Amino acid sequence: MAMRRETPMSAAQHLAFLAAALIAASQPVAAHHSTAFYADEFVELEGEFVRVDWINPHVRFVLRTTDAGGAERLWQMEASAISALERRGVTRDLFKAGERVKIAGHPSTRDASQLQLTNVLFADGREASLWLDSSPRFEQEVIRTTDRVVDAASENRGFFRVWSAPRPFAAKITASFTPAAVDARKSFDLLDNFATRCGPQGMPGVMIAPLPVELVDRGNEIQVRAEVYDTVRTIHMDLSAPPAGTAASILGYSVGKWDDGALVVKTTLVDWPFFDSIGTAQSKDVAIEERYALSADQARLDVHVTITDPANLLGPAIVDSHWLALGATLQRFDCQIFRP
């Protein structure tokens, strides 16, 4: 077995890493619950794949290594969600049981045999990125595809299409939590939670993920279909507030309007205890306003989200991101609980 460890990230890199864990919902979307219990340092190993589970929310692998004395060791590894991998050309057929590979990843802080898999170097010299858009490590031919924005102006579909997050995932979040909200993370089980049990996930986290989202025009309603956890939301365009007696739910009740060409959505009656995927507390008084602004060429949708929760936020939390018209199709997430 060949094994190499690198020094930890700088302070700035560490903060960026934590921010990524906070804003992703997938992870697969996205770097979701998983990033919270992996170390910053990298480990490199050489061995062979003995098992591949091509499943959501995380593709899983088992790698067998052998040390100089002939002793074998099995490593459990997880990567991104299926659509995130396939978008950059990393497909199931690349991985063959018994093939010798070199890998890099972040070691678990809870289980010495687990890794967050970031890079794989195949026997033919090609390298694949398996976590978000992890940078190449082995200076070989990198498997990658190039995103191409469609001619959205000619299609003239406006807001109503499948939208894709940019690569690398670009979302900026500004939030200041109360001490109690942060303290709630201590009781959040990183190994047994809504994500490891395959969802569902509530608002607002389910909408902050690096997986595709589709907006569907249904007249007085707009349907929002998020690939993560196969989520379906309804935005009521003919109402300004929830009807009296409406029950709270994990996605809440959303009403929308058009404001100078932008779609503005207000969501209340959210009964979901987590602001994010690491257990930060959220109360039933949370209110979420989403503003979607379409570019002149209809190829980009700018997303601005304002979240208020007097019990857990010291001021409004702001999320700024954007989506692109890449001609993607929404895939069934079909999340499966991993069983070793």
Backbone torsions as a table, in degrees:
resi	resn	phi	psi	omega
1	MET	NA	130.7	173.5
2	ALA	-102.3	128.3	-175.6
3	MET	-139.3	129.8	-179.6
4	ARG	-135.1	133.6	176.8
5	ARG	-111.8	146.5	178.6
6	GLU	-112.8	162.6	179.2
7	THR	-68.3	153.6	-179.0
8	PRO	-62.1	165.7	177.2
9	MET	-64.7	160.0	171.4
10	SER	-69.5	169.7	179.0
11	ALA	-59.6	-41.3	-179.3
12	ALA	-65.8	-41.1	178.8
13	GLN	-65.3	-38.1	-179.6
14	HIS	-63.2	-43.0	178.5
15	LEU	-62.9	-40.0	178.5
16	ALA	-64.4	-37.9	179.3
17	PHE	-64.1	-43.6	178.8
18	LEU	-65.7	-38.4	178.4
19	ALA	-63.0	-39.7	178.6
20	ALA	-62.7	-40.3	178.8
21	ALA	-64.4	-34.0	-176.9
22	LEU	-73.2	-39.8	-170.8
23	ILE	-90.6	-14.8	-176.2
24	ALA	-86.5	148.4	-178.6
25	ALA	-120.9	23.0	-141.5
26	SER	-145.6	-12.1	-123.1
27	GLN	-53.9	NA	NA
28	PRO	NA	-18.0	-120.6
29	VAL	-46.4	-112.6	-61.5
30	ALA	-171.7	157.1	157.3
31	ALA	-30.1	80.8	178.5
32	HIS	-102.2	-116.1	-175.9
33	HIS	-57.3	-29.8	-168.6
34	SER	-64.3	-41.3	-174.0
35	THR	-62.2	-19.7	-175.9
36	ALA	-69.7	-21.1	-179.6
37	PHE	-126.5	37.4	168.9
38	TYR	-119.7	143.7	-178.5
39	ALA	-73.8	163.7	179.7
40	ASP	-75.3	-30.5	-174.6
41	GLU	-70.9	161.4	177.3
42	PHE	-104.5	147.4	170.7
43	VAL	-122.6	137.4	174.8
44	GLU	-113.7	136.3	-178.0
45	LEU	-135.8	155.2	171.6
46	GLU	-123.2	133.8	-179.0
47	GLY	-176.8	-156.3	179.6
48	GLU	-134.3	144.8	176.9
49	PHE	-72.5	132.9	175.1
50	VAL	-114.5	-11.7	178.4
51	ARG	-155.9	139.1	175.7
52	VAL	-131.0	121.9	175.3
53	ASP	-112.6	101.9	-177.1
54	TRP	-86.0	79.1	-172.4
55	ILE	-135.4	159.2	168.3
56	ASN	-96.8	154.5	7.9
57	PRO	-80.5	-12.6	178.2
58	HIS	-137.1	129.1	169.9
59	VAL	-64.5	138.7	-174.1
60	ARG	-121.8	149.0	179.0
61	PHE	-138.2	152.5	168.0
62	VAL	-120.5	125.5	179.7
63	LEU	-112.5	133.7	176.3
64	ARG	-105.7	127.1	176.6
65	THR	-117.5	160.0	178.8
66	THR	-133.4	127.9	-178.7
67	ASP	-85.4	179.5	-175.6
68	ALA	-61.0	-25.1	179.7
69	GLY	-89.6	1.8	178.6
70	GLY	90.3	1.3	179.5
71	ALA	-76.7	133.8	-179.5
72	GLU	-94.5	151.6	176.7
73	ARG	-142.8	138.9	177.8
74	LEU	-104.7	133.9	179.6
75	TRP	-115.4	128.7	173.8
76	GLN	-91.3	129.1	-175.6
77	MET	-134.6	144.0	175.8
78	GLU	-125.3	148.7	-178.9
79	ALA	-125.9	-165.2	-178.0
80	SER	-72.0	179.8	175.9
81	ALA	-72.1	160.9	-173.8
82	ILE	-57.5	-51.7	-175.2
83	SER	-65.7	-31.9	177.9
84	ALA	-66.3	-36.8	178.1
85	LEU	-72.0	-48.5	-176.6
86	GLU	-64.6	-28.8	178.5
87	ARG	-61.1	-30.3	178.9
88	ARG	-104.6	20.5	171.2
89	GLY	87.8	8.9	179.5
90	VAL	-95.4	106.6	-173.3
91	THR	-117.5	164.9	-175.4
92	ARG	-58.5	-36.1	-174.9
93	ASP	-67.6	-11.5	178.7
94	LEU	-71.6	-23.2	-169.4
95	PHE	-104.8	117.1	-176.6
96	LYS	-121.1	127.5	177.5
97	ALA	-59.1	134.9	179.3
98	GLY	92.2	-13.5	179.3
99	GLU	-76.1	135.8	179.3
100	ARG	-80.1	134.8	-177.6
101	VAL	-139.3	165.5	170.2
102	LYS	-117.7	135.1	-176.2
103	ILE	-129.7	161.1	171.3
104	ALA	-133.9	148.1	179.1
105	GLY	-172.4	173.9	178.6
106	HIS	-95.2	127.8	179.7
107	PRO	-73.1	147.6	176.7
108	SER	-70.6	145.2	174.9
109	THR	-88.2	-2.9	-176.3
110	ARG	-117.9	-22.9	-176.9
111	ASP	-141.8	115.8	-174.0
112	ALA	-65.8	-10.6	-178.9
113	SER	-103.6	8.8	-177.4
114	GLN	-114.0	145.7	178.3
115	LEU	-137.3	148.8	165.9
116	GLN	-91.4	110.1	-171.3
117	LEU	-79.3	124.5	-179.4
118	THR	-111.6	-34.4	-174.6
119	ASN	-144.0	142.5	175.2
120	VAL	-130.9	129.6	173.4
121	LEU	-106.8	116.0	-177.4
122	PHE	-82.9	166.1	-177.8
123	ALA	-63.0	-26.3	-179.2
124	ASP	-84.7	3.9	176.3
125	GLY	95.2	-4.1	178.1
126	ARG	-85.2	148.4	-179.9
127	GLU	-120.0	140.5	179.0
128	ALA	-120.7	140.9	174.6
129	SER	-96.3	127.4	-172.9
130	LEU	-119.5	1.0	176.7
131	TRP	-132.4	116.0	-173.4
132	LEU	44.9	-126.8	175.8
133	ASP	-118.1	63.2	179.5
134	SER	-60.1	141.8	-176.4
135	SER	-70.4	148.8	175.4
136	PRO	-58.7	146.7	-177.7
137	ARG	-121.1	-24.8	-168.8
138	PHE	-107.4	5.7	175.9
139	GLU	54.4	45.7	177.9
140	GLN	-119.7	-173.9	175.4
141	GLU	-67.3	120.3	-175.1
142	VAL	-95.9	130.5	175.6
143	ILE	-75.1	118.5	-180.0
144	ARG	-155.8	155.5	172.4
145	THR	-122.9	157.5	-178.9
146	THR	-105.5	127.2	176.4
147	ASP	-68.4	137.0	177.6
148	ARG	-126.4	120.0	177.8
149	VAL	-72.6	134.6	-179.1
150	VAL	-75.7	168.3	175.0
151	ASP	-79.9	75.3	-173.6
152	ALA	-65.3	-31.6	-179.8
153	ALA	-63.0	-41.7	178.9
154	SER	-68.3	-38.1	178.3
155	GLU	-67.7	-33.7	174.6
156	ASN	53.6	48.3	178.6
157	ARG	-98.1	-4.5	177.8
158	GLY	59.9	-129.4	-177.6
159	PHE	-74.5	-19.5	-163.1
160	PHE	-97.2	89.9	179.9
161	ARG	-164.9	179.9	171.6
162	VAL	-85.3	127.8	179.8
163	TRP	-109.6	143.6	-178.8
164	SER	-118.7	142.9	174.4
165	ALA	-70.1	147.8	177.7
166	PRO	-69.8	163.8	172.9
167	ARG	-117.3	130.5	-8.0
168	PRO	-66.2	159.1	-177.9
169	PHE	-57.6	122.6	-174.9
170	ALA	-116.7	102.3	174.6
171	ALA	-141.4	131.1	179.1
172	LYS	-111.3	126.3	-179.6
173	ILE	-121.4	135.6	175.5
174	THR	-123.4	116.7	-177.9
175	ALA	-151.1	142.8	176.4
176	SER	-128.5	115.1	-172.8
177	PHE	-99.3	155.6	172.8
178	THR	-71.3	156.5	176.9
179	PRO	-56.4	-35.9	-179.1
180	ALA	-66.6	-37.4	179.6
181	ALA	-64.5	-41.1	179.3
182	VAL	-70.8	-38.8	-178.4
183	ASP	-63.3	-26.4	179.6
184	ALA	-62.7	-22.3	179.0
185	ARG	-61.4	-26.2	-177.3
186	LYS	-64.0	-28.5	-178.8
187	SER	-95.7	3.3	179.5
188	PHE	-86.3	120.8	-177.9
189	ASP	-81.8	110.1	-176.9
190	LEU	-70.0	-16.3	-179.6
191	LEU	-101.8	-14.4	-179.1
192	ASP	-141.8	95.1	-177.3
193	ASN	-153.8	-176.2	-175.7
194	PHE	-57.2	-33.6	-178.2
195	ALA	-73.6	-46.1	179.9
196	THR	-69.7	-20.0	176.6
197	ARG	-94.7	11.2	176.2
198	CYS	71.2	37.0	170.0
199	GLY	73.5	-168.8	4.2
200	PRO	-75.4	175.9	176.7
201	GLN	-124.1	146.7	-177.8
202	GLY	-95.3	-177.8	176.8
203	MET	-78.8	148.2	1.2
204	PRO	-91.7	-7.4	-170.9
205	GLY	-57.9	-35.2	-176.2
206	VAL	-63.9	-20.6	-179.2
207	MET	-94.7	-1.4	-179.3
208	ILE	-113.3	75.6	-174.7
209	ALA	-143.0	153.6	-178.4
210	PRO	-86.3	25.6	178.9
211	LEU	-111.7	159.5	-173.1
212	PRO	-61.5	153.1	176.5
213	VAL	-134.7	137.2	178.3
214	GLU	-116.2	135.6	172.3
215	LEU	-105.7	127.7	-175.7
216	VAL	-122.0	125.9	179.5
217	ASP	-80.2	118.7	177.6
218	ARG	-124.4	38.2	177.3
219	GLY	75.9	-107.5	179.7
220	ASN	-77.1	-1.8	177.5
221	GLU	-132.1	150.6	168.6
222	ILE	-117.1	125.7	178.1
223	GLN	-93.6	132.1	176.9
224	VAL	-109.9	118.4	-179.4
225	ARG	-114.2	109.8	178.3
226	ALA	-99.1	133.4	-178.6
227	GLU	-63.2	-37.1	-177.8
228	VAL	-62.0	124.0	-178.1
229	TYR	59.2	17.8	179.5
230	ASP	53.8	42.3	-174.8
231	THR	-74.9	139.0	175.1
232	VAL	-128.8	121.7	175.6
233	ARG	-112.5	157.7	174.3
234	THR	-122.9	129.6	173.7
235	ILE	-106.3	120.6	-177.7
236	HIS	-88.8	112.0	-175.2
237	MET	-89.9	-7.3	-177.7
238	ASP	-105.9	10.3	-179.9
239	LEU	-130.6	154.9	176.6
240	SER	-108.0	-7.1	179.6
241	ALA	-160.9	159.9	177.7
242	PRO	-63.4	143.8	175.2
243	PRO	-60.9	149.9	179.1
244	ALA	-56.4	136.8	177.9
245	GLY	85.4	3.1	179.6
246	THR	-66.2	131.1	-179.0
247	ALA	-78.9	148.5	175.2
248	ALA	-72.8	156.3	179.4
249	SER	-151.6	172.9	-176.5
250	ILE	-67.4	-26.3	177.5
251	LEU	-97.0	-8.3	179.9
252	GLY	70.9	-168.9	179.3
253	TYR	-119.0	125.0	-173.4
254	SER	-113.7	131.5	173.2
255	VAL	-120.2	145.9	-175.7
256	GLY	-133.7	164.2	175.7
257	LYS	-155.2	162.1	174.3
258	TRP	-95.8	130.7	-177.3
259	ASP	-131.0	100.6	179.2
260	ASP	53.9	43.5	177.1
261	GLY	87.9	-10.8	179.4
262	ALA	-97.5	151.5	174.3
263	LEU	-94.5	121.9	-179.8
264	VAL	-114.6	126.6	-175.9
265	VAL	-124.4	128.7	176.4
266	LYS	-114.7	129.6	-176.9
267	THR	-123.8	127.5	176.4
268	THR	-132.4	-173.2	-179.5
269	LEU	56.3	42.5	177.8
270	VAL	-91.5	120.6	177.0
271	ASP	-111.5	78.9	-178.8
272	TRP	-145.8	124.1	-168.0
273	PRO	-81.3	-3.8	-172.6
274	PHE	-121.9	132.3	174.0
275	PHE	-73.0	-32.2	-172.2
276	ASP	-140.8	-157.6	-178.1
277	SER	-104.9	14.2	178.3
278	ILE	-124.0	12.9	170.8
279	GLY	96.1	8.3	176.5
280	THR	-61.9	132.1	-171.4
281	ALA	-69.3	147.6	174.3
282	GLN	-140.0	140.2	-178.1
283	SER	-101.8	170.8	178.3
284	LYS	-72.3	-7.6	178.0
285	ASP	-89.3	4.9	-179.4
286	VAL	-62.9	141.3	175.7
287	ALA	-130.6	136.6	-173.7
288	ILE	-126.1	127.4	174.2
289	GLU	-118.1	122.1	177.6
290	GLU	-108.2	136.7	176.1
291	ARG	-126.2	122.3	-178.2
292	TYR	-114.6	121.0	-177.8
293	ALA	-119.2	125.3	-176.5
294	LEU	-90.0	135.9	177.2
295	SER	-71.1	162.9	-177.4
296	ALA	-60.8	-33.4	-179.9
297	ASP	-90.4	4.5	176.0
298	GLN	64.6	15.4	-176.4
299	ALA	-97.8	-7.6	-176.9
300	ARG	-139.4	139.9	176.3
301	LEU	-121.8	112.2	177.7
302	ASP	-82.1	135.3	-174.0
303	VAL	-120.4	122.3	177.5
304	HIS	-125.7	121.3	-176.2
305	VAL	-120.6	131.0	176.0
306	THR	-117.6	126.1	-175.8
307	ILE	-121.9	126.6	176.3
308	THR	-119.6	139.4	178.3
309	ASP	-157.6	90.7	-174.7
310	PRO	-54.8	-28.1	-177.4
311	ALA	-75.5	-25.1	-172.0
312	ASN	-130.0	-12.6	179.2
313	LEU	-115.0	136.0	179.1
314	LEU	-78.8	-12.4	176.9
315	GLY	-170.1	175.2	-179.7
316	PRO	-58.2	136.5	170.7
317	ALA	-87.6	137.3	-176.7
318	ILE	-120.4	131.7	174.8
319	VAL	-123.1	123.7	177.1
320	ASP	-119.1	128.4	177.8
321	SER	-155.1	-174.7	174.2
322	HIS	-152.7	159.3	178.1
323	TRP	-121.3	157.2	-177.7
324	LEU	-124.0	149.4	176.4
325	ALA	-88.5	96.8	-176.3
326	LEU	-108.7	4.1	-179.3
327	GLY	73.7	22.9	-178.8
328	ALA	-73.4	163.0	171.8
329	THR	-116.2	147.6	-179.8
330	LEU	-79.4	123.1	179.2
331	GLN	-97.8	154.5	174.6
332	ARG	-70.4	128.1	-177.0
333	PHE	-72.7	-43.2	173.8
334	ASP	47.6	54.2	-178.3
335	CYS	-61.3	139.2	-179.4
336	GLN	-129.9	133.7	178.2
337	ILE	-71.1	126.8	-177.6
338	PHE	-75.2	131.4	176.8
339	ARG	-123.6	111.4	-177.0
340	PRO	-55.0	NA	NA
